[in-house]
Each structure stands twice: as C-alpha cells, then as structure tokens.
Amino acid sequence: MYMDAVVFAGIATVLLMVVFFIGVGVFVMRDQKAHDDIQAKKDVGAGGKVA
C-alpha cells in the first residue's frame, strides 16, 4: 500500500479519536465514583432514604 502524508494523517486522526474517547470514559468513571460517594453520604445523613 502506498503510504503518504494523507494515510499517516488518517491513522493519526483515528488514534487521537480513540485516545480521546478512552479519556472521556476514564473521566466519567472517576466522576461517577466521586459523585456516588457524595450521594451515599447524603443518603446516610437523610436516614438512608432514597428519593
């Protein structure tokens, strides 16, 4: 296959998109864990009632 600048740019674009979405997934998981801890503390303070 003929490799030129366009092919390299396409491969780089795909790799950057994959890295971006992995980063978003890691951010969401960490943020969800942090907010779950906060919500659990609120539930304990409210007598364990869940709205």
N, C-alpha and C positions, 0 to 999 in steps of 0.2 A: 504494500500500500504506500502511496506517495505521501510523505509526511512534510507538510509545510506549515507556515505560521497559523493558518486557519485551523488546521487539525489540532495543533498544540493549544490554541486559544479555546477551542471547543472542549478539549479534555480538561483544561484548567477551569473552565466555567462550570462543568459538571462536578468536578471535585470541590469547588468552592460552594456550590449549592448543597452538596451532601454535608460538608462540614458545617455550613450554616444551620441546616435543619437538625443536625445532631446537637449543635449548641443550643438551639431553641428547645429541643426536647430535654436536655440536661437542666436548663434554666427552669422550665415548667415543673420538672420533678422536684427540684430543690425548693422552689417557691411553694409548691403544693405541700411539701413536707413541713415547711416553716408555718404555713397558714393552718395546717392540721393541728400542729402543736398549740397555736394560739386559740383555735376553736375548742380544743379539748380543755384548756384552762378555763375558758369562758363557760363551758358546759359544767365543769366541776363547781365553779362559783355560782351557777344558777341552780344547783341542786341536781345536776345531771339531766335536766330536761332538754330535749332537743326540739327546736321549733320546726 
